[in-house]
Every structure is written in structure tokens, then in C-alpha cells.
Amino acid sequence: MTISVETLLIAGILCFYLFDSAILLYSNEIVITEHKGRFFASTGSNLQIRGRYFYMPGPHTPHHALFKGSWTWNDLGSGKEFVPHLLHFTEALAVSKKACLLLAFLLLVALPVLLLSSASPLLLLVLLGLVYLSIAVAVYSCWTRRLDLELTKRDVALLAAEAFCCPPFAINLVRKLCQKRGLRQDALTLAERLMPATRRSPLLAAVEGRAQLNIDFEDVSSARYEEMIRFRSRVQERQS
């Protein structure tokens, strides 16, 4: 069976996007996502790749802010993130969020429909123009809000170069900006501060399970083993 060029192109765009979206988490890392002022957290899946845990953000939510953070086994609660600053950062992403969502629609929905329906070259050209216009809007927003987004001019130039050279990567622009900023506090404590109790309990249970896995593979005579035991106890206390 012969696979058409159009099908290969669609598959290539999707693979580039998903490859760029995938995140590998160390055992002491979580991701915190934000949408409309609500925060969620995850320890990733149980699938391990080279000792790290695989996490795939929702392919349909490239406009959600996504931060990756960690904690230290012996210093739970280090650092202090000023939440209003974090919210100000996510608000500064407003235009980029809309541009990334539009870009995802154009590349992952509209383009496949046009290609598979043998649309006219003019329609494809218009769609291509909209794709690059969306990228230009997102990049321009990053430039005008670069102080709020804690970017240098060089940072914006590098983001623009990647986005224009590979549009599927541009869909993840919001996620890239968030991961570049990072978090100013250990991620677990921050997640607890940002989320209601109904979402904290499952997260703490997942973290406790992750800690137990590390304990099971650690030498009982090592200092790290004792640190992990104490960490697990603190997590259990937070669940009660």
C-alpha cells in the first residue's frame, strides 16, 4: 500500500509537535499547569525512559502555562515563590496563548483537512500565511512583554528563529516560555499552595509513591536512604 505525500506530511507535523511537547521528569520533579488562574500538578506517568518519567501534556492544550519544578529530599519547602508575580507572568502570556491555540488549530486540524480534501493551492497558501502570521503575533507579543516574561532580546531572537524555522515547534511557545522561567520555590510546596485540597491529596499520594520507589532501590546504609525516609514521613504528615 502506497502512503500519500499528504499523509506523510500530516504525520510529520504531528510527530514534530508531540516530540517537542514530551517531557521527561526526574523522580523528584513534577509539572504544574495553569489555565484561567486554576493550577494542576502531575508527577507524570509510570513509563520510564532512561530512568526518567514520561509526561505528555494535553495535545489540545498548548495554551496552558506549564512549569517544571523539583524538590530536594532533605529540604522540603525551600525557597519562596511570590504567587502574584507568577500570576503576572501567566497574564503576560495572554496573546501568545491565543496565538499558540490558533496555530495548533491551523496545523493540526485545518491543514490536514485541506490536504486530505485536495484543496486548491490558493487555500493552502492562505493557510500558510495565517500560520506565519500567528507565529509573528506570538513572537511580537514576547518582544513587547519581554520584561514581564523575563526575556532578553537574545532570548526572543532564539525563540523566533526556532518558531519560524519549524512551525510545529512554535505551537509549544507558551510551554517553552514557562519552562525557561522556572519556579522560585520547591515545586511540591508551591503546588500545595496553589491548589485546593481536592487536588492536593492525589498529588501527595503520587509523590509518596514516587518516594517509596526510590527508597526500595536505595542502599539502606546510605545517608540518602535516611533522607528519603524522612521525606516520605513529611509527605505523609501533609496528607493527614
N, CA and C of each residue as an Amber inpcrd file, in Angstrom:
protein
   720
   0.8520000  -1.1970000   0.0000000   0.0000000   0.0000000   0.0000000
   0.8860000   1.2440000   0.0000000   0.5570000   2.1580000  -0.8890000
   1.3260000   3.3930000  -1.0110000   0.7420000   4.4730000  -0.1010000
   1.6220000   5.1160000   0.6610000   1.1950000   6.2050000   1.5390000
   1.4080000   7.5200000   0.8030000   0.3830000   8.3300000   0.7670000
   0.4600000   9.5890000   0.0250000   1.3950000  10.5850000   0.7000000
   1.8760000  11.5140000  -0.0920000   2.7480000  12.5720000   0.4270000
   2.0100000  13.4130000   1.4600000   0.7230000  13.6470000   1.2180000
  -0.0800000  14.4440000   2.1500000  -0.1590000  13.7850000   3.5270000
  -0.3640000  12.4570000   3.5260000  -0.4440000  11.7260000   4.7910000
   0.8840000  11.7730000   5.5360000   1.9750000  11.6340000   4.8090000
   3.2980000  11.7000000   5.4290000   3.5630000  13.0790000   6.0170000
   3.1100000  14.1210000   5.3150000   3.3070000  15.4790000   5.8110000
   2.5240000  15.7000000   7.1020000   1.2820000  15.2340000   7.1200000
   0.4500000  15.3700000   8.3250000   1.0820000  14.6170000   9.4880000
   1.5300000  13.3890000   9.2170000   2.1610000  12.5830000  10.2670000
   3.4430000  13.2500000  10.7620000   4.1920000  13.8440000   9.8570000
   5.4280000  14.5190000  10.2450000   5.1780000  15.7110000  11.1490000
   4.1800000  16.5220000  10.8130000   3.8290000  17.6860000  11.6440000
   3.4150000  17.2350000  13.0390000   2.5640000  16.2070000  13.0960000
   2.1010000  15.7140000  14.3870000   3.2500000  15.1550000  15.2090000
   4.1400000  14.4020000  14.5640000   5.2820000  13.8200000  15.2920000
   6.2220000  14.9000000  15.8210000   6.4830000  15.9170000  15.0150000
   7.3360000  17.0150000  15.4700000   6.7200000  17.7000000  16.6930000
   5.4080000  17.9340000  16.6300000   4.7300000  18.6070000  17.7340000
   4.7650000  17.7680000  19.0010000   4.4280000  16.4850000  18.8900000
   4.3990000  15.6230000  20.0660000   5.8040000  15.4070000  20.6360000
   6.7940000  15.2660000  19.7510000   8.1750000  15.1090000  20.2130000
   8.6120000  16.3330000  21.0130000   8.2610000  17.5030000  20.5180000
   8.6510000  18.7390000  21.1980000   7.8670000  18.9350000  22.4950000
   6.6710000  18.3430000  22.5730000   5.8300000  18.5060000  23.7610000
   6.2650000  17.5950000  24.9040000   6.7860000  16.4160000  24.5790000
   7.0850000  15.4050000  25.5920000   8.1110000  15.9090000  26.6020000
   7.9070000  15.5340000  27.8580000   8.7970000  15.9310000  28.9530000
   9.2030000  14.6880000  29.7230000  10.4800000  14.6210000  30.0860000
  10.9780000  13.5390000  30.9270000  11.2970000  14.1220000  32.3030000
  10.6920000  13.5420000  33.3270000  10.8160000  14.0530000  34.6890000
  11.7140000  13.1500000  35.5350000  12.5920000  13.7720000  36.3070000
  13.3350000  13.0170000  37.3080000  12.3790000  12.6280000  38.4370000
  12.8280000  11.7300000  39.2850000  11.9460000  11.2050000  40.3260000
  11.4960000  12.2740000  41.3190000  12.2080000  13.4020000  41.3940000
  11.8190000  14.4740000  42.3150000  11.2960000  15.7020000  41.5630000
  10.7030000  15.4820000  40.3940000  10.1650000  16.5830000  39.6070000
   8.6710000  16.3860000  39.3590000   7.9690000  17.5010000  39.2670000
   6.5640000  17.4920000  38.8840000   6.3370000  18.6220000  37.8850000
   5.1960000  18.5690000  37.2170000   4.8020000  19.6840000  36.3550000
   3.5830000  20.3530000  36.9710000   3.5540000  21.6710000  36.8790000
   2.4210000  22.4590000  37.3630000   1.8620000  23.2190000  36.1610000
   0.5840000  23.0260000  35.8740000  -0.0510000  23.7120000  34.7570000
  -1.0670000  24.7250000  35.2740000  -1.2490000  25.7740000  34.4780000
  -2.1890000  26.8440000  34.8540000  -3.0950000  27.1650000  33.6840000
  -4.3740000  27.3430000  33.9750000  -5.3320000  27.7880000  32.9600000
  -6.4090000  28.6040000  33.6420000  -6.5420000  29.8580000  33.2270000
  -7.5390000  30.7720000  33.7810000  -7.4460000  30.8780000  35.2980000
  -6.2150000  30.9240000  35.7980000  -5.9970000  31.1090000  37.2250000
  -6.1160000  29.8560000  38.0620000  -6.4070000  28.7140000  37.4610000
  -6.5040000  27.4450000  38.1920000  -5.2510000  26.6200000  37.9160000
  -4.7420000  25.9870000  38.9640000  -3.4990000  25.2380000  38.8500000
  -3.7280000  23.7400000  39.0720000  -2.9510000  22.9520000  38.3300000
  -2.9920000  21.4970000  38.4320000  -1.5490000  20.9960000  38.4570000
  -1.3370000  19.8120000  39.0050000   0.0250000  19.2770000  39.0940000
   0.0130000  17.7860000  38.7890000   1.1500000  17.2900000  38.2940000
   1.2670000  15.8740000  37.9580000   2.7110000  15.4190000  38.1400000
   2.8720000  14.1690000  38.5400000   4.2050000  13.5720000  38.6440000
   4.5800000  12.8400000  37.3630000   3.7150000  12.8940000  36.3540000
   3.9770000  12.1860000  35.1160000   3.4280000  10.7670000  35.1570000
   3.7220000  10.0060000  34.1320000   3.2450000   8.6290000  34.0460000
   4.2400000   7.6900000  34.7310000   3.8980000   6.4170000  34.7550000
   4.8050000   5.4140000  35.3160000   5.7900000   4.8840000  34.2780000
   5.6310000   5.3070000  33.0300000   6.5520000   4.8940000  31.9750000
   7.8960000   5.5810000  32.1730000   8.9620000   4.7870000  32.2240000
  10.2980000   5.3320000  32.4120000  11.1170000   5.2110000  31.1330000
  11.8190000   6.2810000  30.8130000  12.7320000   6.3020000  29.6740000
  14.0740000   6.7960000  30.1880000  15.0590000   5.8960000  30.1760000
  16.3910000   6.2220000  30.7060000  16.3190000   6.7320000  32.1360000
  15.4990000   6.0970000  32.9340000  15.4100000   6.4350000  34.3480000
  14.5840000   7.6610000  34.6700000  13.9210000   8.2340000  33.6770000
  13.0830000   9.4020000  33.9100000  11.6450000   9.0840000  33.5190000
  10.6960000   9.8070000  34.1180000   9.2840000   9.5030000  33.9460000
   8.6840000  10.3460000  32.8210000   8.0060000   9.6550000  31.9350000
   7.4460000  10.2900000  30.7420000   6.1780000  11.0720000  31.0760000
   6.0880000  12.2800000  30.5560000   4.8890000  13.0990000  30.7220000
   4.5560000  13.7550000  29.3870000   3.3090000  13.6070000  28.9660000
   2.8530000  14.2430000  27.7350000   1.7250000  15.2170000  28.0650000
   1.9510000  16.5100000  27.8900000   0.8690000  17.4790000  28.1180000
  -0.2710000  17.2200000  27.1380000  -1.4500000  17.6920000  27.4670000
  -2.5810000  17.5210000  26.5620000  -2.2860000  18.1500000  25.2110000
  -2.3090000  17.3740000  24.1300000  -2.0190000  17.9380000  22.8020000
  -2.9600000  19.0720000  22.4190000  -4.1580000  19.0930000  23.0260000
  -5.1560000  20.1120000  22.7050000  -5.0530000  21.3300000  23.6210000
  -4.0380000  21.3620000  24.4990000  -3.9260000  22.4890000  25.4430000
  -2.5610000  23.1750000  25.3740000  -2.0920000  23.5420000  24.1930000
  -0.7840000  24.2120000  24.1330000  -0.8100000  25.6110000  24.7310000
  -2.0320000  26.1320000  24.9670000  -2.1740000  27.4810000  25.5290000
  -2.1610000  27.4770000  27.0480000  -2.0590000  26.3180000  27.6770000
  -1.9710000  26.2670000  29.1330000  -0.5120000  26.4800000  29.5620000
  -0.3140000  27.3570000  30.5290000   1.0340000  27.5500000  31.0670000
   1.4900000  26.2550000  31.7510000   2.7360000  25.8900000  31.5510000
   3.2560000  24.6350000  32.1090000   4.6540000  24.8730000  32.6640000
   4.8120000  24.6310000  33.9590000   6.0960000  24.8020000  34.6360000
   6.5980000  23.4420000  35.1290000   7.8810000  23.2350000  35.0020000
   8.5030000  22.0180000  35.5510000   9.3620000  22.4240000  36.7360000
   9.1980000  21.7230000  37.8560000   9.9690000  22.0550000  39.0490000
  10.3300000  20.8150000  39.8360000  11.1730000  20.9950000  40.8240000
  11.6500000  19.8540000  41.6060000  11.6190000  20.1890000  43.0900000
  11.9000000  19.1850000  43.8870000  12.1020000  19.3800000  45.3140000
  13.3710000  18.6430000  45.7050000  13.9390000  18.9960000  46.8510000
  15.1020000  18.2650000  47.3570000  14.6440000  17.3610000  48.4820000
  15.2120000  16.1740000  48.5350000  14.7600000  15.1840000  49.5010000
  14.9650000  15.6370000  50.9400000  15.9730000  16.4970000  51.1630000
  16.2980000  16.8600000  52.5480000  15.8760000  18.2840000  52.9140000
  15.1660000  18.9760000  52.0140000  14.8180000  20.3740000  52.3180000
  13.4770000  20.7220000  51.6960000  12.4350000  20.0000000  52.0620000
  11.1120000  20.2490000  51.5330000  10.6150000  21.6050000  52.0230000
  10.2750000  22.4770000  51.0760000   9.7640000  23.7960000  51.4440000
  10.7650000  24.9110000  51.2040000  11.8790000  24.6310000  50.5080000
  12.8960000  25.6580000  50.2860000  12.4100000  26.6960000  49.2800000
  12.9190000  27.9180000  49.4270000  12.5790000  28.9880000  48.5110000
  11.1830000  29.5350000  48.7600000  10.8740000  30.6140000  48.0670000
   9.5460000  31.2310000  48.2240000   9.1550000  31.8890000  46.9110000
   8.0970000  31.3750000  46.2890000   7.5730000  31.9510000  45.0530000
   6.4930000  32.9550000  45.4230000   6.6510000  34.1950000  44.9480000
   5.6340000  35.2130000  45.1930000   4.5290000  34.9960000  44.1640000
   3.4190000  34.4360000  44.6110000   2.3640000  33.9980000  43.6990000
   1.8590000  35.1230000  42.7870000   1.6590000  36.3630000  43.2820000
   1.2430000  37.4260000  42.3620000   2.2060000  37.6250000  41.1900000
   3.5030000  37.4490000  41.4300000   4.4700000  37.5490000  40.3290000
   4.2600000  36.4310000  39.3240000   3.9930000  35.2260000  39.8340000
   3.7480000  34.0870000  38.9470000   2.4900000  34.3220000  38.1150000
   1.4400000  34.8350000  38.7490000   0.2060000  35.1200000  38.0270000
   0.3930000  36.2460000  37.0130000   1.2240000  37.2330000  37.3730000
   1.5220000  38.3140000  36.4320000   2.2350000  37.7530000  35.2060000
   3.1260000  36.8030000  35.4320000   3.8300000  36.1720000  34.3120000
   2.8410000  35.4520000  33.3920000   1.9280000  34.6790000  33.9740000
   0.9700000  33.9460000  33.1430000   0.0160000  34.8930000  32.4140000
  -0.3040000  36.0220000  33.0430000  -1.1630000  37.0070000  32.3810000
  -0.4420000  37.6480000  31.1950000   0.8770000  37.8060000  31.3110000
   1.6580000  38.3840000  30.2140000   1.7050000  37.4620000  28.9990000
   1.3020000  36.2140000  29.1880000   1.2960000  35.2380000  28.0970000
  -0.0150000  35.2450000  27.3160000  -0.9410000  36.1200000  27.6680000
  -2.3070000  36.0600000  27.1210000  -2.3330000  36.0260000  25.5930000
  -1.6120000  36.9280000  24.9450000  -1.6240000  36.9760000  23.4810000
  -0.9420000  35.7460000  22.8980000   0.1670000  35.3560000  23.4820000
   0.8830000  34.1710000  22.9970000   0.0290000  32.9130000  23.1530000
  -0.7470000  32.8400000  24.2300000  -1.6260000  31.6860000  24.4340000
  -2.6390000  31.5710000  23.2940000  -3.2620000  32.6930000  22.9440000
  -4.2440000  32.6750000  21.8590000  -3.5900000  32.3360000  20.5320000
  -2.3930000  32.8680000  20.3050000  -1.6930000  32.5930000  19.0470000
  -1.3150000  31.1230000  18.9410000  -0.8680000  30.5260000  20.0500000
  -0.4890000  29.1140000  20.0380000  -1.7000000  28.2200000  19.8260000
  -2.8270000  28.5850000  20.4170000  -4.0460000  27.8000000  20.2260000
  -4.5090000  27.8750000  18.7710000  -4.4450000  29.0610000  18.1940000
  -4.8010000  29.2180000  16.7800000  -3.8330000  28.4300000  15.8970000
  -2.5640000  28.5000000  16.2310000  -1.5510000  27.7880000  15.4560000
  -1.7870000  26.2800000  15.5020000  -2.1610000  25.7730000  16.6690000
  -2.4600000  24.3410000  16.7910000  -3.6470000  23.9640000  15.9110000
  -4.6630000  24.8130000  15.8880000  -5.8290000  24.5410000  15.0390000
  -5.4340000  24.5330000  13.5620000  -4.6370000  25.5080000  13.1650000
  -4.2620000  25.6190000  11.7540000  -3.4260000  24.4280000  11.2880000
  -2.4520000  24.0230000  12.1120000  -1.5310000  22.9680000  11.6900000
  -2.0610000  21.5570000  11.9320000  -2.8330000  21.3830000  13.0020000
  -3.2520000  20.0320000  13.3790000  -4.6780000  19.6910000  12.9460000
  -5.4480000  20.7040000  12.5750000  -6.8320000  20.4540000  12.1480000
  -7.0630000  20.9600000  10.7290000  -6.8900000  22.2640000  10.5220000
  -7.2070000  22.8490000   9.2230000  -6.3150000  22.3070000   8.1060000
  -5.0240000  22.2450000   8.3420000  -4.1080000  21.7660000   7.2960000
  -4.3970000  20.3190000   6.8850000  -4.5580000  19.3800000   7.8240000
  -4.9030000  18.0120000   7.4090000  -6.1990000  17.9480000   6.6050000
  -7.2150000  18.7260000   7.0180000  -8.4910000  18.7230000   6.2800000
  -8.2750000  19.2020000   4.8470000  -7.5140000  20.2840000   4.6790000
  -7.2760000  20.8090000   3.3360000  -6.4450000  19.8480000   2.4910000
  -5.4310000  19.2390000   3.1020000  -4.5820000  18.3180000   2.3480000
  -5.3460000  17.0720000   1.9110000  -6.1390000  16.5140000   2.8160000
  -6.8500000  15.2720000   2.5110000  -8.0540000  15.4970000   1.5970000
  -8.5130000  16.7380000   1.5310000  -9.6370000  17.0440000   0.6400000
  -9.1730000  17.6180000  -0.6860000  -7.8660000  17.5920000  -0.9120000
  -7.2830000  18.0910000  -2.1770000  -7.7210000  19.5240000  -2.4530000
  -7.5880000  20.3790000  -1.4290000  -7.9720000  21.7850000  -1.5670000
  -7.0780000  22.4800000  -2.5870000  -7.5350000  23.5980000  -3.0660000
  -6.7770000  24.3460000  -4.0750000  -5.4890000  24.9060000  -3.4640000
  -4.4560000  25.0770000  -4.2900000  -3.1990000  25.6510000  -3.8000000
  -3.3790000  27.0190000  -3.1550000  -4.3850000  27.7850000  -3.6290000
  -4.6190000  29.1160000  -3.0650000  -5.0310000  29.0120000  -1.6080000
  -5.9100000  28.0510000  -1.2900000  -6.3340000  27.8820000   0.1000000
  -5.1610000  27.4610000   0.9780000  -4.3310000  26.5810000   0.4500000
  -3.1530000  26.1530000   1.2050000  -2.1950000  27.3200000   1.4320000
  -2.0790000  28.1780000   0.4410000  -1.2070000  29.3510000   0.5680000
  -1.7540000  30.3140000   1.6140000  -3.0730000  30.4930000   1.6290000
  -3.7020000  31.3630000   2.6450000  -3.4660000  30.7950000   4.0330000
  -3.6300000  29.4730000   4.1630000  -3.4130000  28.8440000   5.4660000
  -1.9640000  29.0100000   5.9130000  -1.0390000  28.8390000   4.9840000
   0.3780000  29.0170000   5.3280000   0.6450000  30.4390000   5.8020000
  -0.0040000  31.4090000   5.1370000   0.1520000  32.7950000   5.5610000
  -0.3780000  33.0160000   6.9610000  -1.5150000  32.3900000   7.3010000
  -2.0870000  32.5010000   8.6420000  -1.1840000  31.8600000   9.6910000
  -0.5430000  30.7490000   9.3130000   0.3860000  30.0850000  10.2340000
   1.5160000  31.0300000  10.6170000   2.1410000  31.6300000   9.6120000
   3.2700000  32.5120000   9.9110000   2.8200000  33.8250000  10.5320000
   1.6030000  34.2510000  10.2350000   1.0710000  35.4430000  10.9030000
   0.8660000  35.1560000  12.3860000   0.3590000  33.9620000  12.7220000
   0.1740000  33.5830000  14.1260000   1.5050000  33.5470000  14.8590000
   2.5190000  32.9920000  14.1950000   3.8480000  32.9450000  14.8010000
   4.3750000  34.3650000  15.0210000   4.1850000  35.2160000  14.0260000
   4.6670000  36.5990000  14.1400000   3.9890000  37.3240000  15.2980000
   2.6880000  37.0880000  15.4760000   1.9550000  37.7290000  16.5800000
   2.4900000  37.2450000  17.9210000   2.7090000  35.9380000  18.0260000
   3.2220000  35.3740000  19.2830000   4.6070000  35.9250000  19.6030000
   5.4690000  35.9730000  18.6030000   6.8310000  36.4660000  18.8180000
   6.8120000  37.9560000  19.1590000   5.9710000  38.7220000  18.4540000
   5.8820000  40.1560000  18.7340000   5.3890000  40.4060000  20.1560000
   4.4450000  39.5780000  20.6050000   3.9640000  39.6980000  21.9820000
   5.0890000  39.4220000  22.9710000   5.9060000  38.4180000  22.6690000
   7.0560000  38.1260000  23.5350000   8.0170000  39.3130000  23.5720000
   8.1810000  39.9620000  22.4340000   9.0890000  41.1020000  22.3620000
   8.5570000  42.2820000  23.1880000   7.2760000  42.5890000  23.0320000
   6.7140000  43.7430000  23.7450000   6.5650000  43.4780000  25.2410000
   6.4170000  42.2070000  25.6270000   6.2560000  41.8690000  27.0430000
   7.5070000  41.1790000  27.5960000   8.6400000  41.3940000  26.9640000
   9.8350000  40.6370000  27.3470000  10.2860000  40.9040000  28.7800000
  10.0390000  42.1030000  29.2910000  10.4080000  42.3800000  30.6800000
   9.5270000  41.5880000  31.6360000   8.2290000  41.5540000  31.3460000
   7.3000000  40.7770000  32.1820000   7.5890000  39.2800000  32.0800000
   8.0400000  38.8520000  30.9040000   8.3280000  37.4320000  30.6840000
   9.7770000  37.0780000  31.0200000  10.5200000  38.0590000  31.5110000
  11.9070000  37.8530000  31.9510000  12.7840000  37.3070000  30.8260000
  12.6490000  37.9470000  29.6520000  13.4060000  37.5440000  28.4730000
  14.3830000  38.6400000  28.0690000  15.5070000  38.2270000  27.5330000
  16.4220000  39.1820000  26.9190000  16.0960000  39.2740000  25.4260000
  16.6720000  40.2420000  24.7650000  16.4610000  40.3620000  23.3230000
  16.9880000  39.1190000  22.6020000  18.0810000  38.5760000  23.1090000
  18.6400000  37.3590000  22.5080000  17.6900000  36.1760000  22.6820000
  17.0590000  36.0970000  23.8550000  16.0880000  35.0230000  24.0990000
  14.9560000  35.0670000  23.0770000  14.4370000  36.2750000  22.8380000
  13.3330000  36.4290000  21.8850000  13.7950000  36.0550000  20.4800000
  15.0100000  36.4630000  20.1320000  15.5330000  36.1520000  18.7960000
  15.6590000  34.6480000  18.5940000  16.1310000  33.9340000  19.6120000
  16.2750000  32.4760000  19.5010000  14.9130000  31.7940000  19.4040000
  13.9500000  32.2630000  20.1900000  12.6040000  31.7040000  20.1180000
  11.9920000  31.9480000  18.7360000  12.2130000  33.1520000  18.2160000
  11.6650000  33.4890000  16.9030000  12.2940000  32.6180000  15.8140000
  13.6020000  32.4170000  15.8790000  14.2860000  31.6120000  14.8690000
  13.7420000  30.1880000  14.8530000  13.5800000  29.6010000  16.0330000
  13.0540000  28.2370000  16.1030000  11.6230000  28.1740000  15.6000000
  10.8010000  29.1400000  16.0090000   9.3860000  29.1260000  15.6370000
   9.1950000  29.2830000  14.1320000   9.9230000  30.2020000  13.5120000
   9.7590000  30.4160000  12.0720000  10.3600000  29.2800000  11.2500000
  11.4230000  28.6650000  11.7610000  12.0560000  27.5650000  11.0260000
  11.2650000  26.2640000  11.1320000  10.5730000  26.0720000  12.2660000
   9.8120000  24.8410000  12.4820000   8.4740000  25.1720000  13.1320000
   7.4630000  25.5040000  12.3400000   6.1590000  25.8950000  12.8990000
   5.5580000  24.9060000  13.8960000   5.7060000  23.5650000  13.7280000
   5.1550000  22.6670000  14.7640000   5.7500000  22.9110000  16.1420000
   7.0200000  23.3270000  16.1960000   7.6310000  23.6540000  17.4820000
   7.0400000  24.9340000  18.0610000   6.5790000  25.8290000  17.2010000
   6.0260000  27.1070000  17.6650000   4.7410000  26.9130000  18.4560000
   4.0480000  25.7910000  18.2420000   2.8160000  25.5370000  18.9950000
   3.1130000  25.4940000  20.4920000   4.3270000  25.0770000  20.8440000
   4.7180000  24.9370000  22.2510000   5.3870000  26.1880000  22.8160000
   5.2140000  27.3170000  22.1650000   5.9140000  28.5270000  22.6050000
   5.5920000  28.8880000  24.0490000   4.3300000  28.8030000  24.4460000
   3.9380000  29.1540000  25.8220000   4.6320000  28.2220000  26.8140000
   4.6430000  26.9310000  26.5220000   5.3070000  25.9700000  27.4060000
   6.8080000  26.2510000  27.4990000   7.4240000  26.6250000  26.3960000
   8.8550000  26.9160000  26.4100000   9.1520000  28.1410000  27.2830000
   8.3020000  29.1530000  27.1870000   8.4950000  30.3580000  27.9940000
   8.3690000  30.0420000  29.4770000   7.4100000  29.2070000  29.8280000
   7.2120000  28.8500000  31.2330000   8.3850000  28.0400000  31.7690000
   8.8520000  27.0850000  30.9830000   9.9640000  26.2590000  31.4550000
  11.2520000  27.0670000  31.5260000  11.3770000  28.0700000  30.6760000
  12.5640000  28.9240000  30.7460000  12.5660000  29.7330000  32.0360000
  11.3920000  30.2120000  32.4440000  11.3160000  30.9760000  33.6860000
  11.5630000  30.0860000  34.8890000  10.9090000  28.9260000  34.9120000
  11.0550000  28.0370000  36.0490000  10.2730000  28.5260000  37.2580000
  10.5350000  27.9120000  38.3920000   9.8420000  28.2230000  39.6400000
  10.8500000  28.6660000  40.6970000  10.4270000  29.5220000  41.6240000
  11.3070000  30.0750000  42.6480000  11.1430000  29.3700000  43.9900000
  10.4080000  28.2810000  43.9930000  10.1520000  27.5560000  45.2220000
  10.1050000  26.0720000  44.8890000  10.3770000  25.2120000  45.8890000
  10.2810000  23.7900000  45.5910000   8.8770000  23.5030000  45.0870000
   8.8030000  22.7080000  44.0200000   7.5680000  22.5690000  43.2570000
   6.4340000  21.9430000  44.0620000   6.7590000  21.0170000  44.9500000
   5.7080000  20.3390000  45.7050000   5.0130000  21.3030000  46.6600000
   5.7850000  22.0740000  47.4070000   5.1920000  23.0380000  48.3400000
   4.4000000  24.0980000  47.5870000   4.9240000  24.5420000  46.4530000
   4.2210000  25.5410000  45.6610000   2.8990000  24.9880000  45.1380000
   2.9220000  23.7490000  44.6670000   1.6870000  23.1300000  44.1630000
   0.6330000  23.0630000  45.2570000   1.0620000  22.7600000  46.4770000
   0.1170000  22.7040000  47.5980000  -0.4820000  24.0830000  47.8770000
   0.3330000  25.1160000  47.7380000  -0.1580000  26.4750000  47.9660000
  -1.1760000  26.8860000  46.9080000  -0.9750000  26.4270000  45.6850000
  -1.7790000  26.8990000  44.5660000  -3.0640000  26.1120000  44.3410000
  -3.1230000  24.8770000  44.8600000  -4.2540000  24.0110000  44.5450000
  -5.1580000  23.7890000  45.7500000  -6.4460000  23.5600000  45.5220000
  -7.3570000  23.2290000  46.6250000  -7.0740000  21.8280000  47.1430000
  -7.6210000  21.5210000  48.3060000  -7.3590000  20.2350000  48.9590000
  -7.7450000  19.0450000  48.1000000  -8.7900000  19.1920000  47.2980000
  -9.2450000  18.0680000  46.4780000  -8.2130000  17.6430000  45.4460000
  -7.3510000  18.5890000  45.0310000  -6.3060000  18.2400000  44.0650000
  -4.9660000  18.0030000  44.7440000  -4.8090000  18.4810000  45.9910000
  -3.5490000  18.2540000  46.7020000  -3.3860000  16.7920000  47.1140000
  -4.4690000  16.1830000  47.5840000  -4.3800000  14.8130000  48.1100000
  -3.8720000  13.8150000  47.0690000  -4.4260000  13.7840000  45.8390000
  -3.8920000  12.8510000  44.8350000  -2.4310000  13.1170000  44.4960000
  -2.0400000  14.3950000  44.4820000  -0.6480000  14.7260000  44.1920000
   0.2740000  14.1940000  45.2800000  -0.0640000  14.4250000  46.5470000
   0.7630000  13.9520000  47.6550000   0.8470000  12.4260000  47.6620000
  -0.2550000  11.7610000  47.3210000  -0.2380000  10.2990000  47.2520000
   0.7130000   9.8260000  46.1560000   0.7020000  10.5060000  45.0230000
   1.5990000  10.1460000  43.9250000   3.0570000  10.3970000  44.3020000
   3.3140000  11.5080000  44.9840000   4.6800000  11.8230000  45.4150000
   5.1620000  10.8040000  46.4460000   4.2670000  10.4070000  47.3480000
   4.6370000   9.3910000  48.3300000   5.0080000   8.0770000  47.6320000
   4.2320000   7.7090000  46.6170000   4.5480000   6.5090000  45.8640000
   5.8730000   6.6140000  45.1460000   6.1650000   7.7970000  44.5990000
   7.4490000   8.0210000  43.9230000   8.5950000   7.9230000  44.9200000
   8.3810000   8.4650000  46.1200000   9.4070000   8.3810000  47.1650000
   9.6510000   6.9350000  47.5690000   8.5760000   6.1550000  47.6840000
   8.7130000   4.7560000  48.0770000   9.5070000   3.9630000  47.0440000
   9.2900000   4.2540000  45.7710000  10.0540000   3.5760000  44.7200000
  11.5380000   3.8590000  44.8610000  11.8760000   5.1110000  45.1670000
  13.2790000   5.4670000  45.3560000  13.8600000   4.7760000  46.5860000
  13.0650000   4.6930000  47.6390000  13.5150000   4.0320000  48.8640000
  13.7930000   2.5600000  48.6040000  12.9390000   1.9210000  47.8180000
  13.0870000   0.4930000  47.5410000  14.3920000   0.1680000  46.8170000
  14.8980000   1.1300000  46.0330000  16.1020000   0.8770000  45.2550000
  17.3520000   1.5150000  45.8660000  17.2100000   2.0910000  47.0500000
  18.3420000   2.7650000  47.6940000  18.9980000   1.8520000  48.7230000
  20.2950000   1.9790000  48.8580000  21.0460000   1.2130000  49.8610000
  20.6210000   1.6760000  51.2600000  20.1900000   0.7290000  52.0840000
  19.6720000   1.0830000  53.4150000  20.7330000   1.6910000  54.3190000
  21.9850000   1.5110000  53.9970000  23.0560000   2.0450000  54.8410000
  23.4920000   3.4460000  54.4150000  22.9040000   3.9680000  53.3420000
  23.3310000   5.2770000  52.8160000  22.6050000   6.4150000  53.5290000
  23.2360000   7.5860000  53.5050000  22.6210000   8.7810000  54.0970000
  21.3900000   9.2030000  53.2930000  21.4430000   8.9730000  51.9980000
  20.3130000   9.3320000  51.1280000  19.0670000   8.5220000  51.4990000
  19.2670000   7.2930000  51.9130000  18.1370000   6.4470000  52.3190000
  17.4030000   7.0940000  53.5000000  18.1630000   7.5710000  54.4710000
  17.5510000   8.2290000  55.6370000  16.8220000   9.5070000  55.2210000
  17.4000000  10.2600000  54.2870000  16.7500000  11.4780000  53.8100000
  15.4040000  11.1510000  53.1700000  15.3810000  10.0810000  52.3760000
  14.1390000   9.7010000  51.6930000  13.0840000   9.2290000  52.6800000
  13.5080000   8.5180000  53.7180000  12.5640000   8.0760000  54.7480000
  11.9370000   9.2860000  55.4360000  12.7740000  10.2700000  55.7690000
  12.2530000  11.4790000  56.4210000  11.3290000  12.2400000  55.4800000
  11.7140000  12.2930000  54.1950000  10.8820000  12.9880000  53.2130000
   9.5130000  12.3140000  53.1190000   9.4960000  11.0020000  53.0270000
   8.2260000  10.2790000  52.9350000   7.3590000  10.5380000  54.1650000
   7.9760000  10.6090000  55.3270000   7.2190000  10.8860000  56.5530000
   6.5910000  12.2690000  56.5120000   7.3510000  13.2590000  56.0020000
   6.8020000  14.6170000  55.9120000   5.6260000  14.6670000  54.9300000
   5.7410000  13.9400000  53.8260000   4.6500000  13.9050000  52.8660000
   3.4200000  13.2450000  53.4790000   3.6250000  12.1740000  54.2220000
   2.5060000  11.5090000  54.8770000   1.8220000  12.4320000  55.8950000
   2.6290000  13.2280000  56.5990000   2.0600000  14.1700000  57.5580000
   1.1880000  15.2110000  56.8490000   1.6100000  15.6220000  55.6840000
   0.8490000  16.6280000  54.9390000  -0.4790000  16.0600000  54.4290000
  -0.5500000  14.7560000  54.2860000  -1.7870000  14.1420000  53.8340000
  -2.8180000  14.0120000  54.9390000  -2.3540000  14.0380000  56.1850000
  -3.2730000  13.8250000  57.3050000  -4.0090000  15.1110000  57.6950000
